[in-house]
Amino acid sequence: MKNDFLRILSFTVLFLFFGLYIASTNGYIDYQAKNQMILTEEQIKKFEEDVKNDRPIDVKNYMVRQEELYDNSISQMSLKLSNSIGEAVQDFLNFVFERMEHFMKTS
């Protein structure tokens, strides 16, 4: 019973890690952030009018947020967990390859 719970928990954490890792490496997160910064035609016209009339220019006045941000404590915690797991996996792989390199040199 206890082993089944640990196995399910381990696979769940591993699945979440790989999902977040793949999303970040494929640029999905950057793509979503870029889409939030796209200026609409109306905002471009407003910007051009402000430039013609020598009004002060502030980029924040022309940005349109198309989607709501869903940052919360759970997503921040899962990101920290994902980063921690990623660092642990990287350290483990570095250790394995260092041992393999050492083994190959001594053989």
C-alpha positions as CSV (number, residue, x, y, z in Angstrom):
1,M,0.0,0.0,0.0
2,K,2.7,2.4,1.0
3,N,4.9,1.5,-2.0
4,D,1.9,2.0,-4.4
5,F,1.3,5.5,-3.0
6,L,5.0,6.4,-3.3
7,R,5.1,5.1,-6.9
8,I,2.0,7.1,-7.9
9,L,3.4,10.2,-6.2
10,S,6.8,9.7,-7.9
11,F,5.2,9.3,-11.4
12,T,3.0,12.3,-10.9
13,V,5.9,14.5,-9.9
14,L,8.0,13.2,-12.7
15,F,5.1,13.7,-15.2
16,L,4.6,17.3,-14.0
17,F,8.3,18.1,-14.2
18,F,8.6,16.8,-17.8
19,G,5.4,18.7,-18.8
20,L,6.7,22.0,-17.4
21,Y,10.2,21.3,-18.8
22,I,8.9,20.6,-22.3
23,A,6.6,23.6,-22.2
24,S,9.5,25.9,-21.3
25,T,12.0,24.5,-23.7
26,N,9.6,24.6,-26.6
27,G,9.1,28.3,-26.0
28,Y,5.4,28.0,-25.2
29,I,5.7,30.2,-22.1
30,D,7.7,32.8,-24.0
31,Y,5.2,32.6,-26.9
32,Q,2.3,33.3,-24.4
33,A,4.2,36.2,-22.9
34,K,4.9,37.7,-26.4
35,N,1.2,37.4,-27.3
36,Q,0.3,39.5,-24.3
37,M,2.6,42.3,-25.5
38,I,1.3,42.6,-29.0
39,L,-0.1,46.0,-29.9
40,T,-3.4,46.2,-31.6
41,E,-4.1,48.4,-34.5
42,E,-6.0,50.8,-32.3
43,Q,-3.1,51.1,-29.9
44,I,-0.7,51.7,-32.7
45,K,-2.9,54.6,-34.0
46,K,-3.1,56.0,-30.5
47,F,0.7,55.8,-30.3
48,E,1.1,57.6,-33.6
49,E,-1.3,60.3,-32.5
50,D,0.6,60.8,-29.3
51,V,3.9,61.1,-31.2
52,K,2.4,63.7,-33.6
53,N,1.1,65.7,-30.6
54,D,4.3,65.5,-28.7
55,R,2.7,63.8,-25.7
56,P,4.8,61.8,-23.3
57,I,5.2,58.3,-24.4
58,D,4.9,55.4,-22.0
59,V,4.8,51.8,-23.3
60,K,2.4,50.7,-20.6
61,N,-0.3,53.0,-22.1
62,Y,-0.3,51.0,-25.3
63,M,-0.2,47.4,-24.1
64,V,-3.3,45.3,-24.2
65,R,-3.4,42.3,-22.0
66,Q,-5.3,39.7,-23.9
67,E,-5.3,37.0,-21.3
68,E,-5.5,36.9,-17.6
69,L,-2.5,35.7,-15.7
70,Y,-3.1,32.8,-13.5
71,D,-0.1,33.1,-11.3
72,N,-0.9,31.8,-7.8
73,S,0.9,30.0,-5.0
74,I,0.3,26.6,-6.5
75,S,1.9,27.5,-9.9
76,Q,4.8,29.2,-8.2
77,M,5.3,26.2,-5.9
78,S,5.2,23.8,-8.9
79,L,7.7,25.9,-10.8
80,K,10.1,25.8,-7.8
81,L,9.5,22.1,-7.5
82,S,10.2,21.6,-11.2
83,N,13.4,23.7,-11.0
84,S,14.5,21.7,-7.9
85,I,13.8,18.4,-9.7
86,G,15.6,19.6,-12.8
87,E,18.7,20.6,-10.8
88,A,18.7,17.2,-9.0
89,V,18.4,15.3,-12.3
90,Q,21.2,17.5,-13.8
91,D,23.4,16.8,-10.7
92,F,22.7,13.1,-10.9
93,L,23.5,12.9,-14.6
94,N,26.7,14.9,-14.1
95,F,27.7,12.5,-11.3
96,V,27.0,9.5,-13.6
97,F,28.9,10.9,-16.5
98,E,31.8,11.9,-14.3
99,R,32.0,8.3,-12.9
100,M,31.8,6.9,-16.4
101,E,34.6,9.2,-17.6
102,H,36.7,8.2,-14.5
103,F,36.0,4.5,-15.2
104,M,36.9,4.9,-18.9
105,K,40.2,6.6,-18.0
106,T,41.2,3.9,-15.5
107,S,40.4,1.1,-17.9
